Amino acid sequence: MIQSAPQDPNATWNGEYRVRQVQPLKAFRELFVLELEDCSGSREVRYRARLDEAGEPELPTVNDVVHVHITHTQASGGGWYDRVDRLEKTTPTSALRLLPPRICPEPEALRRLHEVLETEIRSEPLQRFVDRVFEDEETARAFATVPASYDCHHTEAGGLLVHSLNVLEYLRQMPMQCDLFQRECVLIAALFHDIGKVAPRVQRHKSPYWNREHALLNKLMLEDALSGLRHQDPEAWSNLHFLFDFLAGTVSGNRILESQLIIDFDRYDAGTDTRERAIATANPGDSIVVKQPSNGGSKRVFFLPSHAWKSEEQTKLAAG
């Protein structure tokens, strides 16, 4: 990741990044400052371009994906900078890794997600499945920016990604009886358990379904990635189809018992966040707060702890 690249004197490193900006250094015709980025952030490096037959510099352009070899070297006038020793345009190997963090309102969320998946998902077909989902720019941006709900839990922009990542991280800490391959499928289903919520934002998937029926839209949002997975690994395709059918309530969970954990942790994370918001917005003296989802779901009723419903005067007296 570019933000963790070594900065020791004369350290070398290499990686695959997207070009965000290309700026000339005024004093030198062939010297340029490139801003490179991945999902962890961005960094400026200096690049000496080769000149073509007409004497024009050969440069990458904005949004090109490049593989670079870099040395952290000392400038002649003092100070240190990152020097590009070799640069090659390439085809991206990971769409998620190259998503710019600026598209997500929640700092660090994309980097955290990438690191979790790098650690937990070892199956190449499943890695490719996840990457196919994030290759669709419209879907990726919606998944990283929309709230998980509009009036109950994780209501801020980027809340859906944060909530999905929370459920995934709860699950990764749980011992499971299923085999390692099925465990990876469960983790991926946890990540995308609410992706149907972005359907109203994605033009080709406009739907008459209400938001509360988002579980029925999960497979619709993932159909291209699932189609590719079916040819690459039929067992993985079958597992994910079952898991998303279970989340939609169309099959029982007997095939992979851990599928119920996705629902349990989904409810736990959503309920915990909703309760915290209820306490934070309660009026002095309230002992009960009711949250009514605008999508027609059932009411959430919270009995507040005594310290949350004391009057303002009591709170001041208790504080001395």
ZIFEN-V560058 format. One record per residue. N is the residue number from 0. PSI is psi in degrees with one decimal (* if undefined). OMEGA is omega in whole degrees, 0 to 359 (* if undefined). NEAR is the number of other C-alpha atoms within 10 Angstrom. Layout:
# ZIFEN-V560058
n:psi:omega:near
N:PSI:OMEGA:NEAR
N:PSI:OMEGA:NEAR
This chain:
# ZIFEN-V560058
n:psi:omega:near
0:141.0:190:19
1:-29.6:180:18
2:-18.6:180:12
3:12.2:179:8
4:143.2:184:15
5:143.8:179:13
6:19.9:175:15
7:152.5:178:11
8:127.2:177:12
9:16.7:176:15
10:146.9:178:13
11:150.4:177:18
12:164.1:179:16
13:160.5:180:17
14:177.8:181:13
15:124.9:186:25
16:163.9:174:26
17:141.3:178:26
18:120.5:179:20
19:-40.1:180:19
20:152.0:174:15
21:117.3:182:19
22:131.5:178:11
23:149.0:169:14
24:117.8:192:13
25:-34.5:186:9
26:-13.5:186:7
27:124.5:185:9
28:-36.7:187:14
29:2.2:181:18
30:136.3:183:17
31:153.1:171:19
32:121.6:176:18
33:135.9:170:22
34:116.9:181:18
35:148.1:182:24
36:155.2:165:26
37:-166.0:187:25
38:-7.5:178:27
39:-16.5:182:23
40:-156.8:183:20
41:165.4:179:20
42:143.6:177:14
43:137.4:176:16
44:160.0:178:18
45:138.2:186:20
46:126.7:174:22
47:109.9:185:19
48:147.0:171:18
49:149.8:179:13
50:139.1:178:13
51:-173.4:184:9
52:-26.8:179:7
53:2.5:180:6
54:14.4:179:10
55:141.9:181:12
56:138.4:176:16
57:114.0:190:12
58:150.7:166:17
59:158.9:178:18
60:165.0:180:15
61:134.5:181:14
62:-4.9:171:13
63:147.4:172:15
64:129.0:184:22
65:149.1:170:21
66:125.3:186:17
67:151.2:169:19
68:128.3:191:17
69:144.3:173:23
70:133.3:174:21
71:104.0:192:20
72:164.8:183:17
73:136.2:177:14
74:156.2:182:11
75:-29.7:180:7
76:11.1:184:6
77:166.2:183:7
78:172.3:183:8
79:151.2:177:15
80:166.0:178:18
81:120.0:183:23
82:129.1:176:21
83:116.1:177:21
84:-32.9:179:14
85:139.9:181:15
86:130.8:178:18
87:132.4:172:12
88:144.2:184:16
89:171.8:174:14
90:131.9:184:11
91:138.4:177:17
92:-16.2:180:12
93:110.9:179:17
94:-39.0:180:19
95:-43.8:182:22
96:-30.8:185:25
97:5.2:175:25
98:129.7:180:26
99:132.5:182:19
100:-20.7:182:21
101:-15.5:179:14
102:-15.7:183:16
103:122.3:181:23
104:-17.0:180:16
105:107.7:182:17
106:141.3:174:14
107:-8.9:186:15
108:-44.7:181:20
109:-39.9:178:27
110:-44.5:179:20
111:-43.5:181:16
112:-45.8:180:22
113:-43.8:182:18
114:-39.0:178:14
115:-46.6:181:15
116:-36.7:177:18
117:-35.8:182:12
118:-39.4:192:9
119:-30.0:187:14
120:109.6:182:19
121:-21.8:181:13
122:123.8:180:15
123:-42.2:178:11
124:-37.1:179:19
125:-35.7:174:23
126:-43.0:180:16
127:-35.3:177:18
128:-49.4:180:24
129:-41.3:182:23
130:-36.7:178:17
131:-37.6:179:19
132:-45.4:184:20
133:-9.1:174:21
134:-25.9:177:18
135:104.1:187:13
136:-39.3:182:13
137:-43.9:179:14
138:-44.2:182:20
139:-44.7:180:19
140:-40.8:179:19
141:-43.7:181:23
142:-31.9:183:28
143:-11.0:189:23
144:-26.6:186:20
145:155.3:173:22
146:161.5:176:22
147:-33.8:172:25
148:167.8:185:20
149:-14.5:183:15
150:11.8:180:16
151:-69.4:185:19
152:146.8:179:23
153:56.7:187:22
154:-7.0:181:17
155:159.7:175:17
156:133.9:184:19
157:-0.1:183:23
158:-31.6:180:24
159:-43.5:179:26
160:-42.3:180:27
161:-46.2:179:25
162:-44.6:180:21
163:-40.2:179:23
164:-38.0:177:21
165:-46.6:180:19
166:-42.3:178:25
167:-43.7:183:25
168:-33.9:173:18
169:-46.0:184:17
170:-38.6:184:21
171:-20.0:180:17
172:-6.0:185:8
173:135.7:170:10
174:138.9:182:9
175:146.9:179:14
176:-19.2:180:11
177:166.2:181:14
178:170.5:186:9
179:-35.7:181:14
180:-45.2:177:15
181:-35.2:178:19
182:-42.5:179:21
183:-38.0:178:22
184:-40.1:178:23
185:-42.4:180:27
186:-40.5:179:24
187:-40.8:177:21
188:-36.2:177:24
189:-42.3:180:29
190:-41.5:186:24
191:21.2:185:25
192:-20.2:181:26
193:15.2:186:22
194:-19.6:175:25
195:-18.8:180:23
196:-17.9:180:27
197:-4.2:183:27
198:-41.0:179:23
199:-17.4:181:17
200:-14.0:186:16
201:117.5:193:18
202:-45.2:186:10
203:-7.7:181:10
204:28.7:175:15
205:136.3:188:11
206:149.8:176:13
207:-7.5:182:9
208:145.6:171:13
209:163.9:178:11
210:-31.8:183:20
211:-10.6:177:15
212:24.8:185:14
213:-28.4:182:19
214:-27.0:178:21
215:-15.0:183:20
216:-4.7:183:23
217:-51.1:182:23
218:-32.0:176:21
219:-44.9:180:14
220:-24.6:185:21
221:10.0:191:18
222:-37.6:180:13
223:-43.6:179:14
224:-39.0:179:21
225:-37.4:178:25
226:-43.1:177:13
227:-37.8:180:16
228:-33.3:182:22
229:-37.3:180:15
230:-29.5:184:11
231:-38.0:183:16
232:90.9:183:15
233:-32.8:180:15
234:-43.1:178:14
235:-42.3:178:21
236:-44.2:180:22
237:-42.7:179:14
238:-46.2:182:18
239:-37.8:176:22
240:-45.2:178:15
241:-47.1:184:20
242:-42.5:180:27
243:-29.9:173:23
244:-38.8:178:18
245:-44.7:180:20
246:-29.9:179:22
247:-7.0:178:17
248:20.0:183:12
249:-10.5:176:11
250:162.4:176:13
251:165.7:184:15
252:19.9:185:16
253:-26.1:185:10
254:-44.6:176:13
255:101.5:188:19
256:-30.0:181:13
257:-9.9:179:21
258:-30.9:179:24
259:-27.3:180:17
260:-31.7:179:17
261:-47.2:180:22
262:-41.4:181:15
263:-47.0:182:12
264:-29.9:174:19
265:-48.0:180:21
266:-40.2:181:13
267:-49.1:183:14
268:-42.6:179:18
269:-43.5:181:18
270:-40.2:179:16
271:-44.8:181:13
272:-39.8:179:16
273:-41.8:180:20
274:-43.2:179:22
275:-39.6:179:13
276:-36.2:179:17
277:-44.1:179:22
278:-42.3:183:19
279:-28.4:184:10
280:2.6:182:10
281:145.4:175:16
282:151.3:177:16
283:132.3:180:14
284:-13.7:178:14
285:133.4:173:16
286:-14.4:179:17
287:138.4:174:16
288:133.7:179:17
289:128.3:175:13
290:123.3:179:16
291:107.2:180:14
292:137.9:181:16
293:-14.4:182:14
294:5.8:176:13
295:7.4:179:10
296:176.7:182:10
297:154.5:180:10
298:147.3:172:11
299:121.4:181:15
300:126.9:183:13
301:126.3:173:17
302:116.7:188:15
303:147.4:175:17
304:154.4:188:12
305:-37.0:181:10
306:-19.8:182:12
307:-23.2:183:19
308:10.7:172:19
309:151.2:177:17
310:165.0:179:14
311:-39.5:181:13
312:-43.4:179:10
313:-39.7:180:14
314:-42.3:179:14
315:-40.6:180:10
316:-42.0:181:9
317:-30.0:180:10
318:-7.8:179:7
319:*:*:6
